[in-house]
């Protein structure tokens, strides 16, 4: 079946019909016309071959009959000439019409592929923009929560009571913002002073100074800035996949205050990203042969609609320097992709929405 067999409703509905015209229908009809032409040309050749044999037999009998068969011989000769002409016409028909039908079929398939590629590219754009908007809110959250008095007071005076209170405040936030798996308040040495879900994760007292998001947050110039790390698994969160954002905790919660700690917030990546890639609008038939992916700039799969390959599979993209487009890969799969310009400012560097559709 053609890779684009599920294109629906390209064109308008025909008058008096409840079904939309499908490009695949055109492809199927073109293929049928080609087959019919081949069959009919073969039938014509069989008839002309029979005529030739009859004409040959007639000529033989005419010569045997001598003068009495001369007139019949003329007729037989004409029949043979006509069969030769018909054979020539059928050969020309097979060559010329067959070539035109083949060209028409190729053009139709190319048109269908272009239409499907454009559609899948739009779907890839929608997927990446959904996660784009979702993650932008995370940058607002982390900078806001770092100004909570319970947070900066616990960072200023890291007593047991302040830590418990900060933990309870972080827990209240988590109850309202279910997209996060945990929130961590750290001192400047990377020691976790409080976390929002101590009943689930024994993070308090652990050291995360080596984490990428922590190191980036240490160098931020003000409370208006934030750091973000690539999608990874976090051992202290039982191996959950997270998108981690961080900013500085400052004296008095002021954006220009002295840096006294780091707040790290961990977006529960896997279920949120899975919702987006599985929510792309594909037909049931398409879903069985299509993968919707989010990848980083190196092609690392960070989310997949089939649940396979996340963070352990790479899909090399042949973008040819484009931020959006589609192409057919060496496996005859249709690959559509889109990367939102500027997306790397608050998410991973150069993330792509990718849709790979089998034939």
N, C-alpha and C positions, 0 to 999 in steps of 0.2 A: 504494500500500500504506500502511496506517495506520502512523503513527510509532511505534507500540508493538507492532508485529507480532511481535516476537521475545520477548515476555514468555513465559517458560516456567514451567510447574508452579505456577501460582497456584491453590491448591486442593489436593485430595488425588487420588490415583490412583483411577480407577473400579475396582470389583470385577471381577476377571477380565480386566483390561486392563493391558498393560505401558506404556501411554502416559499421561502426566499431562495433566490438563485445562488447556487454554490459554485465557486470556481472548480471545485473537485468534480462537480457534475459535468462541467465543460470538458475537463480533462478526460473523464470517462467516456463521454460521447465522441470526442476526437479519437481516442484509442479504438473505439468501436468502429468508427468510419474507416480508420486505417485497416482494421482487420477485415471489414466487409469488402473493401477495395481489393485487398490481397486475395480473398476467397473468390471474388467474382472474376478477377483477372485469371486466376488459375482455372476457373470453369471455362472461360472463353478459350484459353489455350488448349484445354482438353477437347473442346468442340472443333477447333481448327485442326488439331492433330487428326481427329476422326475424319474431317472433310478431306484432308490430304490423302489419307489412306484410301478413302472412297474414290477420290479423283485418280489416284495412281492405279487402283484396280480397274477403274473405268477405261483408262488409257490402254491398259494391257488388253482388255477385252476388245476395245475398238480396233487395235492393230490386228488382233486375231481375225476379226470380222472383215478386214480388208476395206474395200471401197464402201461396202454397206455400213461400216461402222465409222466412216470418216466424220460425219456430222456429230455423232455422239462423242467422238474424240475432241472436237472443238469445244463442246460443252464441258467435258471433263477438264480440259485445259484451263478454261475460264474459272471453273470451281477451284482448281488448284491455285490460280493467281489470286482469286478473292481470299482464299484461306491464308495465303502468304501476307496479303495486305492487312487482314484482320490481326494476324499474329504480330505484325509490325505496330499496329495501333495499340494492341493490348500491352506490348512491351513499353511503348512510349507512355501509355497511361500509367502503367505500374511505376515507371521511373519518375515521371513528372508529378503526377498526382500524389504518389507515395511520398516524394520528397517534400511537397507542399504540406501534406498532412503531418509529416514528421516535424517540419519547421513550426507549424501551428501548435503542435503538441508541446514542443520545447518552449515556445513563447508563452503558452498558457501556464506551463509549469513554472517558468521564470516569474511570470506575473503573480502567480499564487505564492511563490516563495517570497517575493518582494513584499506582498501584502501581509503575509504571515510574519515575516521578519519585522516589519514596521509595527505590527500589533504586539509582538512579543517584546520589542524594544520599549514600547509604551508601558507594558506591564512591568518590565524591569525598572523603568523610571519610577513608576508608582511605588514599587516595593522599596526602593532605596530612599525615596522621599518620605515614606512612612516611618522608617527607622530613623531617618534624618531628623524629622520633627520630634520624634520620641526622645532621642538622645539629647537634642538641644535643651529640653526641659531639665535634664539631669545637671547641666552646667549651671542653670539657675538655682536648682535645689541645693547643691553643695555650697554655693557661695552664700545662700540665705541661711542655711542651718548653722554655718560656722559662726554666725553672729548671735546665735542663741546664748543667753546669759549663762545657762547651765553648762554649755560647752566651753566658753572661754574662761569661766570661773574655775572649772575643773582643770583646764590647762594651766591657769595661773597658779592655782593652789591644789596640786594633785593629792588631796587627802582621800581616805576611803569613803567618807560620806559624800564628798563632792563627786567622786567617781560613780557611786551608786545613783546619785541623783541624775547625773549626766546620762547614765545608762537607761534610767527610766524615761527620761525625756526623749532619747533616741528611740526607745521602744514605742513611745506614743507616735512618733513620726512614722515608724515602720508599720504600725497598725493602719495608718491612713494611706500610706504609699506602698501598695503591695508589690510594686515592680522591683523593689529592693530586697536583697537577701540579708544584708546586714550593713550597719554603719559603725565606723571605728574612729574613736578619738585617740590620737597618738601624741606623745611628747616629741621633742625635736631629735631625740635619739632613736625614734622608731618604736618605742615601747607603747603598746596599746593600753591606754588608761581606762577606757570604757567601750563597751559595744552594746548595740541595741537589743540583741537576742542572746543573752548569756545562757538562757535555758537550752538553746540549740547549739550554740557554738562557744567553745571555751577559748575565746580569742584574747580576753583581757590578760595582760601580763606577758603576752607573746611579743616578739620583736619582728617588725616588718621593714627595717631600715633598708633592706636590699630590694624592696619592691620598686618597680619602675615609677609608678604613680607617686610614691612617697618622695623619691629622689627629685622628681620634676617639681613637686609642690614646694620643696625647700627653697628653690631658686626663684619662686614667683615674686614679683615686685610689690603686689598689693592684694587686698582682699577682693578686688574686682577681677582678679585673674584666676585661672583654674588650670589643672593638669589632667590629662587623660592618658590611659594606657591601652594598648591593644588588647583584644579579647584573649583571655587566658583562663586556665583553671587555677583555683585558689585552694591550697591544701588546708588552710585553717577554716575553710567553708565546706569541708568534706568533698573537695574536688569539684565543686560547682563551677560552671563557666560564668565568668563575670566580665562586665565592662566597668572598670573602676575609674572614678573621678575623684579629684582631691583639690583642696585649696588650703591656704594658711588660716589658722585660728590666731586672731590678733587681740591685743589688749583692748578691753572695753567693746569688743566686736566692731571696732572701727576699721575701715578699709585701709587706712594709712597707719594703723597702730603697730606696735612692735610684735614681731612674730613669736608666738609662744607655743604653738602646736600645729598639728596637721589633722584635718578631718578628711577621711576617706569614705566614700559611699560606693557600694557595690551593687550595680544594676544586675538583676537576675537574668542574665543574657539568654540562656537557652530557651526557656518557655516563651519569652517575649518575642525573640527573633523567629522562633518556630511558628508562632501565630501569624506573623507577617508573610513568611514564605509559603505557608500552607493556605493563606487566605487569598492568594493571587487568583483572579477569576479565569479559571480554565474549565473546560467541559470535563465530564467524568472520563471520557475516552482519552482526552489530552493528558489528564493527570497520570494515567497509567504509563505514558511514555515520555513524560516531561519532568525535568528536575528544575526547581526554582532555587537559586543559591544566592547567598551573600558571600563575597570573597574580599580579601584584602588586595592590595596592589600587586602582591606576588602570586596571586591566585590561590592563596590558602582559603579553604572553605571554612567559613565561620558560622554558617547556618545552611541547612538543606531541607527541602520539603519532604524528602524521603527519610529523613533522620539519619542518613549515613554520611560519614566523612568529615563531620564537624571537627576542626582543629587537627585533623590527621590526613587530609587529602588536599592535593593541589590541582587546580584546573587552569592550565596555561591558556591565557586569552590572547588572541591575535587581533588586538585593537587597532594596530597600525597608527597609533598616536591619537586615535579618536576617543572622545569621552562617551560617545553613544553610537550604536550601530548594530549590525548583524552580519553574519557570514556563515558559510557552510564549512565545517571542519573536515579533516581527513577521514573521519568516520562517517561522513555524510549526515552529520547531525547539524541542525540549524541552531546556531548560538547567537543569542541576543544579549546585549549588555548596556548598562548605563551607569555613569558615575556623576554624581552631582558636583559641579565645580564649587570649591570652597568647603566641601564636606569635611576635609581633614582638620578643620579648625576646632571641631568638637567631637570628632570620632576618630577611628583609625585612619591612617594615611591612605587616601585613595581607594576607599571601599567601592565595590561594584555590586550592582544588582545584576544577576546573570540568569538567563533561562536557556536550558539546553533541551532541545526536543529531538527525539529519535524519529527515524523514518517510519 
